[in-house]
Amino acid sequence: MIKEKECSRQKEQVSGLLERNSNKTRDRKSRLLSICKKGVISLFAASLLMTMTVMPSVEAAGFELSITGKKMLAQTKTLSTTSIAQALTKQEANLVSLQQKDTSLSQQTSAIYYENKEAEARLRTRLKQHQADKIATLNQDVTSTKKRYEPLFTLYSSLTKELALARKIKNKELTAAVKAQVDTTKVAVILAKEDIRRKQDKLSAAKKTRDEAVKKVKNSLAQQDPVKVQIKSTKSNMSAAKKRFTAEMKNFNVIVKKKEGAEVLASLTKLATIAGEIVAQKESIINLEMKVKQIIAGAGKQLI
């Protein structure tokens, strides 16, 4: 009896030990999972922070003066004559207006560019699929027609061999009988070949029509090429103007600290002039992209 109680007590101790170990294992797993989740969240947050930090520098553009530049400009106006102060205000407003226009034009340029890319991609997909179903049907018709006449062609080939053999053994009756069959079958073979040829001609004509239509559209699309060359050239000029603007902005930030009205006005006027050039170039790019759009649309209308 004592041994049974002792054995039961030992079992309970072992069971309790196993349960505690199991709980500890679950706790360790839970803590490890929590650490991993926190690590992933921290990594995501760091990645997001880096993205938020990098993106503004990539997107930062335009003609806006720095906070310090605006402050120094305001002080320069206060220290300048009325006429110069008014001129500075006018050029500053002009620069703000050009900044707003530049932003709007950038959005328009991006929108029409991707519209053109998508429109051309859709059209080229249509070119690949043009008359595909019709040609596939005609091709299948030729294939099935050839297959249908295969037994006839096999029979004719067999009969001609028999005729040759009959003539070789100089059996007149057999030769006459086989020749009659050959002649009858030959007529059917001629008609069969004409049927196949007509269907092959129909298939060839459909392919030719398809190829001519596709070529015509591709030739029309090729009219974009010189326009795209113009776009590339304008973008190059605009890039050069942006570099001049950046250089002048650095010059402005140095000059404005002196608060000499005339010098600040000269630099601000130059900034506005360059900004105007950039805006004009962006407008030119939009007009050129509109030409590309018209070319793609016109080419698409030719594909019937």
C-alpha positions as CSV (number, residue, x, y, z in Angstrom):
1,M,0.0,0.0,0.0
2,I,2.9,2.3,0.9
3,K,4.7,1.4,-2.3
4,E,1.6,2.3,-4.3
5,K,1.3,5.7,-2.6
6,E,5.0,6.4,-3.2
7,C,4.7,5.4,-6.8
8,S,1.6,7.7,-7.2
9,R,3.4,10.6,-5.6
10,Q,6.4,10.1,-7.9
11,K,4.1,10.1,-10.9
12,E,2.5,13.3,-9.8
13,Q,5.9,14.9,-9.4
14,V,7.0,13.8,-12.8
15,S,3.8,15.1,-14.3
16,G,4.1,18.4,-12.6
17,L,7.7,18.7,-13.8
18,L,6.7,18.0,-17.4
19,E,3.9,20.5,-17.3
20,R,6.2,23.2,-15.9
21,N,8.8,22.5,-18.6
22,S,6.0,22.6,-21.2
23,N,4.8,26.0,-19.9
24,K,8.4,27.3,-19.9
25,T,8.8,26.2,-23.5
26,R,5.6,27.9,-24.5
27,D,6.7,31.1,-22.7
28,R,10.1,31.0,-24.5
29,K,8.4,30.6,-27.9
30,S,6.0,33.4,-27.1
31,R,8.8,35.8,-26.1
32,L,10.8,34.8,-29.2
33,L,7.8,35.4,-31.5
34,S,7.2,38.8,-29.8
35,I,10.9,39.8,-30.3
36,C,10.7,38.7,-34.0
37,K,7.5,40.7,-34.5
38,K,9.0,43.7,-32.9
39,G,12.1,43.3,-35.0
40,V,10.1,43.1,-38.2
41,I,8.0,46.1,-37.2
42,S,11.2,48.1,-36.3
43,L,12.8,47.1,-39.6
44,F,9.6,48.2,-41.5
45,A,9.5,51.5,-39.6
46,A,13.2,52.1,-40.4
47,S,12.6,51.3,-44.0
48,L,9.6,53.6,-44.2
49,L,11.5,56.4,-42.4
50,M,14.3,56.0,-45.0
51,T,11.8,56.1,-47.8
52,M,10.2,59.2,-46.4
53,T,13.6,60.8,-45.9
54,V,14.8,60.0,-49.4
55,M,11.7,60.7,-51.5
56,P,11.5,64.4,-50.8
57,S,15.0,65.0,-52.0
58,V,14.2,63.0,-55.2
59,E,11.0,64.9,-55.8
60,A,12.3,68.3,-54.6
61,A,12.4,70.6,-57.6
62,G,10.9,73.8,-58.8
63,F,11.6,77.4,-58.2
64,E,10.7,78.0,-54.6
65,L,13.1,80.1,-52.5
66,S,14.4,78.6,-49.3
67,I,13.0,79.8,-45.9
68,T,16.1,81.8,-45.3
69,G,16.1,83.2,-48.8
70,K,12.5,84.4,-48.3
71,K,13.4,85.9,-45.0
72,M,16.4,87.8,-46.4
73,L,14.3,88.9,-49.4
74,A,11.7,90.4,-47.1
75,Q,14.3,92.3,-45.2
76,T,15.9,93.5,-48.5
77,K,12.5,94.9,-49.5
78,T,12.2,96.8,-46.3
79,L,15.7,98.3,-46.8
80,S,15.2,99.1,-50.5
81,T,13.5,102.0,-52.3
82,T,9.9,101.8,-53.2
83,S,10.5,101.0,-56.8
84,I,13.0,98.3,-56.1
85,A,10.8,96.8,-53.4
86,Q,7.9,96.7,-55.8
87,A,10.1,95.1,-58.5
88,L,11.3,92.5,-56.0
89,T,7.7,91.7,-55.0
90,K,6.7,91.4,-58.6
91,Q,9.6,89.0,-59.5
92,E,8.9,87.0,-56.3
93,A,5.3,86.6,-57.3
94,N,6.3,85.8,-60.9
95,L,8.6,83.0,-59.5
96,V,5.7,81.6,-57.3
97,S,3.4,81.6,-60.3
98,L,6.0,79.9,-62.5
99,Q,6.5,77.3,-59.7
100,Q,2.8,76.5,-59.7
101,K,2.7,76.3,-63.4
102,D,5.8,74.1,-63.5
103,T,4.1,71.7,-61.0
104,S,1.0,71.5,-63.1
105,L,2.9,70.9,-66.3
106,S,5.0,68.2,-64.7
107,Q,1.8,66.3,-63.8
108,Q,0.3,66.8,-67.3
109,T,3.6,65.7,-68.9
110,S,3.7,62.5,-66.8
111,A,0.1,61.7,-67.5
112,I,0.2,62.1,-71.2
113,Y,3.5,60.3,-71.5
114,Y,2.1,57.2,-69.7
115,E,-1.1,57.4,-71.7
116,N,0.9,57.3,-74.9
117,K,3.0,54.4,-73.7
118,E,-0.2,52.4,-72.8
119,A,-2.0,53.4,-76.0
120,E,1.0,52.2,-78.2
121,A,1.3,49.0,-76.2
122,R,-2.4,48.2,-76.7
123,L,-2.1,49.0,-80.4
124,R,1.0,46.8,-80.8
125,T,-0.9,44.0,-79.1
126,R,-3.7,44.5,-81.6
127,L,-1.2,44.3,-84.4
128,K,0.0,40.9,-83.2
129,Q,-3.6,39.6,-82.9
130,H,-4.8,41.2,-86.1
131,Q,-6.8,38.7,-88.3
132,A,-5.3,35.9,-86.1
133,D,-8.6,34.1,-85.8
134,K,-9.4,34.3,-89.5
135,I,-6.0,33.1,-90.5
136,A,-6.1,30.3,-87.9
137,T,-9.5,29.1,-89.3
138,L,-8.2,29.2,-92.9
139,N,-5.0,27.4,-91.9
140,Q,-7.1,24.7,-90.2
141,D,-9.3,24.4,-93.3
142,V,-6.2,23.7,-95.4
143,T,-4.9,21.2,-93.0
144,S,-8.2,19.3,-92.6
145,T,-8.7,19.4,-96.4
146,K,-5.3,17.8,-97.0
147,K,-6.1,15.2,-94.4
148,R,-9.4,14.4,-96.0
149,Y,-7.8,13.8,-99.4
150,E,-4.9,11.7,-98.0
151,P,-6.7,8.3,-98.7
152,L,-7.4,9.4,-102.3
153,F,-3.7,10.3,-102.8
154,T,-2.6,7.1,-101.2
155,L,-5.0,5.1,-103.5
156,Y,-3.8,6.9,-106.6
157,S,-0.2,6.2,-105.7
158,S,-0.9,2.6,-105.1
159,L,-2.8,2.3,-108.4
160,T,0.0,3.9,-110.4
161,K,2.4,1.4,-108.9
162,E,0.1,-1.5,-109.8
163,L,-0.2,-0.1,-113.4
164,A,3.6,0.0,-113.7
165,L,3.8,-3.6,-112.5
166,A,1.0,-4.7,-114.9
167,R,2.8,-3.1,-117.8
168,K,6.1,-4.7,-116.7
169,I,4.6,-8.2,-116.7
170,K,2.9,-7.3,-120.0
171,N,-0.6,-8.4,-118.9
172,K,-2.9,-6.5,-121.2
173,E,-6.2,-7.3,-119.4
174,L,-4.8,-6.4,-116.0
175,T,-3.1,-3.3,-117.5
176,A,-6.4,-2.1,-119.0
177,A,-8.3,-2.7,-115.8
178,V,-5.8,-0.9,-113.6
179,K,-5.4,2.0,-116.1
180,A,-9.1,2.6,-116.1
181,Q,-9.0,2.9,-112.3
182,V,-5.9,5.1,-112.5
183,D,-7.6,7.4,-115.0
184,T,-10.8,7.7,-112.9
185,T,-8.8,8.3,-109.7
186,K,-6.6,10.8,-111.5
187,V,-9.5,13.1,-112.3
188,A,-10.5,13.0,-108.6
189,V,-6.9,13.7,-107.6
190,I,-6.7,16.8,-109.9
191,L,-10.0,18.1,-108.4
192,A,-8.7,17.5,-104.9
193,K,-5.4,19.3,-105.6
194,E,-7.4,22.3,-107.1
195,D,-9.5,22.4,-103.9
196,I,-6.4,22.4,-101.7
197,R,-4.7,25.1,-103.9
198,R,-7.8,27.3,-103.7
199,K,-7.8,27.1,-99.9
200,Q,-4.1,27.7,-99.8
201,D,-4.5,30.7,-102.0
202,K,-7.2,32.0,-99.7
203,L,-4.9,31.6,-96.7
204,S,-2.0,33.3,-98.5
205,A,-4.2,36.2,-99.5
206,A,-5.4,36.6,-95.9
207,K,-1.8,36.6,-94.7
208,K,-0.8,39.1,-97.3
209,T,-3.7,41.4,-96.4
210,R,-2.8,41.1,-92.7
211,D,0.9,41.8,-93.3
212,E,0.1,44.9,-95.5
213,A,-2.3,46.3,-92.8
214,V,0.3,45.7,-90.0
215,K,3.1,47.3,-92.1
216,K,0.9,50.3,-92.8
217,V,0.2,50.9,-89.1
218,K,3.8,50.4,-88.2
219,N,4.9,52.9,-90.8
220,S,2.4,55.3,-89.3
221,L,3.7,54.7,-85.8
222,A,7.3,55.4,-87.1
223,Q,6.2,59.0,-87.6
224,Q,6.6,59.3,-83.8
225,D,10.4,58.8,-84.1
226,P,11.3,62.4,-85.2
227,V,8.9,63.8,-82.6
228,K,10.6,61.7,-79.9
229,V,13.9,63.1,-81.1
230,Q,12.6,66.6,-80.5
231,I,11.3,65.6,-77.1
232,K,14.7,64.2,-76.2
233,S,16.4,67.4,-77.4
234,T,14.0,69.6,-75.5
235,K,14.5,67.6,-72.3
236,S,18.3,68.0,-72.8
237,N,17.8,71.8,-73.1
238,M,15.5,71.8,-70.1
239,S,18.1,69.8,-68.0
240,A,20.8,72.4,-68.9
241,A,18.4,75.2,-67.9
242,K,17.7,73.5,-64.6
243,K,21.5,73.4,-63.9
244,R,21.7,77.1,-64.7
245,F,18.8,77.7,-62.3
246,T,20.4,75.7,-59.5
247,A,23.7,77.7,-60.0
248,E,21.8,81.0,-60.0
249,M,19.9,80.0,-56.9
250,K,23.2,79.4,-55.0
251,N,24.3,82.8,-56.2
252,F,21.0,84.4,-55.1
253,N,21.3,82.8,-51.6
254,V,24.8,84.5,-51.3
255,I,23.7,87.9,-52.7
256,V,20.4,88.1,-50.7
257,K,22.4,88.0,-47.4
258,K,24.0,91.4,-48.4
259,K,20.5,92.9,-48.7
260,E,21.5,95.1,-51.6
261,G,18.2,95.7,-53.5
262,A,19.6,96.1,-57.0
263,E,21.8,93.1,-56.9
264,V,19.1,90.9,-55.3
265,L,16.6,92.1,-58.0
266,A,19.1,91.2,-60.8
267,S,19.6,87.7,-59.4
268,L,15.8,87.2,-58.7
269,T,15.0,88.5,-62.2
270,K,17.5,86.0,-63.7
271,L,15.9,83.2,-61.7
272,A,12.5,84.1,-63.0
273,T,13.8,84.3,-66.6
274,I,15.4,80.8,-66.4
275,A,12.3,79.4,-64.7
276,G,10.2,80.9,-67.6
277,E,12.5,79.0,-70.0
278,I,12.0,75.8,-68.2
279,V,8.2,76.2,-68.2
280,A,8.2,77.0,-71.9
281,Q,10.2,73.9,-72.6
282,K,7.8,71.8,-70.6
283,E,4.9,73.3,-72.5
284,S,6.8,72.4,-75.7
285,I,7.2,68.8,-74.5
286,I,3.5,68.5,-73.8
287,N,2.7,69.8,-77.3
288,L,5.1,67.2,-78.7
289,E,3.6,64.4,-76.6
290,M,0.2,65.5,-78.0
291,K,1.6,65.0,-81.5
292,V,2.7,61.5,-80.4
293,K,-0.8,60.9,-79.1
294,Q,-2.4,61.9,-82.4
295,I,0.0,59.7,-84.4
296,I,-0.8,56.7,-82.3
297,A,-4.6,57.4,-82.5
298,G,-4.3,57.9,-86.3
299,A,-2.4,54.7,-86.7
300,G,-5.0,52.8,-84.7
301,K,-7.8,53.9,-86.9
302,Q,-6.0,52.4,-89.9
303,L,-6.3,48.9,-88.4
304,I,-9.7,47.6,-89.5
